Amino acid sequence: MSELMSSPIKIWLTGATSGIGYALAQALLDEGHHLVVTGRNQDALDELASKAKDQVTTAPADTTSRDDLAVVRGQLQQLEPLQLAILNAGTCEYLDVAEYSSDVIEKNIVTNVIGTARSVEAVLPSLRAARAKGLPARLVIVSSSAWWFPFGRAEGYGASKAALTYFAHSLRADLAAEGIGVTVVSPGFVKTPLTDRNDFPMPFLISAEDAADRIVKGLKKDRAEIRFPKRFTWMLRCFGALPQPLIDRMAASMAGNQNRKQEEKE
Ligand SMILES: NC(=O)c1ccc[n+]([C@@H]2O[C@H](COP(=O)([O-])OP(=O)(O)OC[C@H]3O[C@@H](n4cnc5c(N)ncnc54)[C@H](OP(=O)(O)O)[C@@H]3O)[C@@H](O)[C@H]2O)c1
């Protein structure tokens, strides 16, 4: 088991109010860790705190807001040593190409990329302080496997997660000398309020609790990459390795089918 997770530590978790983050909060609380939980939904944060008063600090914030995160930064500092940050807050907005709007692209990028980058700014001093005390420290960035294949309507979401993954990998290179690990989590389809809105088939869909369990297991093994479910992520990686013209044909055919089904519904 990783030295980091072998005994209870303090962890900052964003996107703790719903879906994967909520399930992750439950799993980490069960293991005795102290959580600083962030999201915009105060009621959901309070509910988490009511479950384990001594183990939860609520830190409400819109992770795209520098002002909100400045307050959270102070809270994290108060709680040091803080050794693990799981930056999971994210959104998924689909593009309707018939009504093309760059707003959709912007919303995905602002929440998923800029929000995460700002969250790193808020927590990095605490992780560095942990390292200065000789403690292990790790940053976890929840990306997605969706960008490995050009799915129709996912222009904004896929672009944001591709950018986020590059950001995380580059950060991993820069932080290696300081001994701060960077883990990228790349889930397939997980049943959450985010995917409950999807009106297309979601192969190998797993529960949020299953996703949380796989993330915790990966972190306990100090994994730099946590990808699941394996059958889905392998399939996507194989598709992604095909020659581009073949990928383009498959993607156009899938997008066409999807758009036809959508029109039939309307
Ligand atoms: N579900 C999947 O199939 C899937 C697959 C791959 C990757 N992911 C990624 O996993 C992460 C969690 O997704 P989920 O499926 O669990 O979605 P979800 O149920 O919609 O949860 C999203 C979480 O992010 C928080 N959030 C969103 N925007 C925020 C903002 N501006 N400031 C602060 N918090 C914000 C939400 O909190 P508030 O509403 O309280 O602000 C909520 O706690 C996301 O990064 C998503 O891209 C999900």
The ligand as a Tripos MOL2 file, in Angstrom:
@<TRIPOS>MOLECULE
LIG
   48    52     1     0     0
SMALL
NO_CHARGES

@<TRIPOS>ATOM
      1 N1        -19.9450   10.3940  -14.9870 N.am      1 LIG1
      2 C1        -19.1110   10.0020  -15.9390 C.2       1 LIG1
      3 O1        -19.4270    9.1230  -16.7640 O.2       1 LIG1
      4 C2        -17.7500   10.6370  -16.0570 C.ar      1 LIG1
      5 C3        -16.8650   10.0680  -16.9850 C.ar      1 LIG1
      6 C4        -15.5930   10.6150  -17.1090 C.ar      1 LIG1
      7 C5        -15.2150   11.6750  -16.3230 C.ar      1 LIG1
      8 N2        -16.0940   12.2160  -15.4280 N.ar      1 LIG1
      9 C6        -15.6400   13.3500  -14.6350 C.3       1 LIG1
     10 O2        -15.8350   13.0920  -13.2660 O.3       1 LIG1
     11 C7        -16.0490   14.3130  -12.5720 C.3       1 LIG1
     12 C8        -17.2950   14.2040  -11.7170 C.3       1 LIG1
     13 O3        -18.3870   14.0010  -12.5870 O.3       1 LIG1
     14 P1        -19.7660   13.3450  -12.1320 P.3       1 LIG1
     15 O4        -20.1680   12.4280  -13.2030 O.co2     1 LIG1
     16 O5        -19.6760   12.8670  -10.7470 O.co2     1 LIG1
     17 O6        -20.7120   14.6290  -12.2740 O.3       1 LIG1
     18 P2        -21.7820   15.3200  -11.3080 P.3       1 LIG1
     19 O7        -22.5620   14.3040  -10.5750 O.co2     1 LIG1
     20 O8        -22.4690   16.3250  -12.1480 O.co2     1 LIG1
     21 O9        -20.8430   16.0700  -10.2570 O.3       1 LIG1
     22 C9        -20.0750   17.1660  -10.6400 C.3       1 LIG1
     23 C10       -19.4710   17.7660   -9.4020 C.3       1 LIG1
     24 O10       -18.6540   18.8840   -9.7990 O.3       1 LIG1
     25 C11       -19.0340   20.0170   -9.0610 C.3       1 LIG1
     26 N3        -18.8760   21.2340   -9.8520 N.ar      1 LIG1
     27 C12       -19.2260   21.4450  -11.1330 C.ar      1 LIG1
     28 N4        -18.9390   22.6950  -11.4930 N.ar      1 LIG1
     29 C13       -18.3950   23.2970  -10.4020 C.ar      1 LIG1
     30 C14       -17.9090   24.5900  -10.1280 C.ar      1 LIG1
     31 N5        -17.8950   25.5570  -11.0480 N.pl3     1 LIG1
     32 N6        -17.4400   24.8500   -8.8900 N.ar      1 LIG1
     33 C15       -17.4270   23.8970   -7.9360 C.ar      1 LIG1
     34 N7        -17.8640   22.6450   -8.1310 N.ar      1 LIG1
     35 C16       -18.3520   22.3540   -9.3540 C.ar      1 LIG1
     36 C17       -20.5120   19.7930   -8.6900 C.3       1 LIG1
     37 O11       -20.7740   20.4930   -7.4930 O.3       1 LIG1
     38 P3        -21.8360   21.7000   -7.3230 P.3       1 LIG1
     39 O12       -22.9400   21.4670   -8.2810 O.co2     1 LIG1
     40 O13       -22.2010   21.6130   -5.8750 O.co2     1 LIG1
     41 O14       -21.0300   22.9220   -7.6150 O.co2     1 LIG1
     42 C18       -20.5340   18.2960   -8.4380 C.3       1 LIG1
     43 O15       -20.1430   18.0030   -7.1250 O.3       1 LIG1
     44 C19       -16.1280   15.3970  -13.6380 C.3       1 LIG1
     45 O16       -14.8760   16.0480  -13.7490 O.3       1 LIG1
     46 C20       -16.4450   14.6230  -14.9030 C.3       1 LIG1
     47 O17       -16.0060   15.2610  -16.0740 O.3       1 LIG1
     48 C21       -17.3580   11.7260  -15.2760 C.ar      1 LIG1
@<TRIPOS>BOND
     1     1     2 1
     2     2     3 2
     3     2     4 1
     4     4     5 ar
     5     4    48 ar
     6     5     6 ar
     7     6     7 ar
     8     7     8 ar
     9     8     9 1
    10     8    48 ar
    11     9    10 1
    12     9    46 1
    13    10    11 1
    14    11    12 1
    15    11    44 1
    16    12    13 1
    17    13    14 1
    18    14    15 2
    19    14    16 1
    20    14    17 1
    21    17    18 1
    22    18    19 2
    23    18    20 1
    24    18    21 1
    25    21    22 1
    26    22    23 1
    27    23    24 1
    28    23    42 1
    29    24    25 1
    30    25    26 1
    31    25    36 1
    32    26    27 ar
    33    26    35 ar
    34    27    28 ar
    35    28    29 ar
    36    29    30 ar
    37    29    35 ar
    38    30    31 1
    39    30    32 ar
    40    32    33 ar
    41    33    34 ar
    42    34    35 ar
    43    36    37 1
    44    36    42 1
    45    37    38 1
    46    38    39 2
    47    38    40 1
    48    38    41 1
    49    42    43 1
    50    44    45 1
    51    44    46 1
    52    46    47 1
@<TRIPOS>SUBSTRUCTURE
     1 LIG1         1 GROUP 0 **** ****
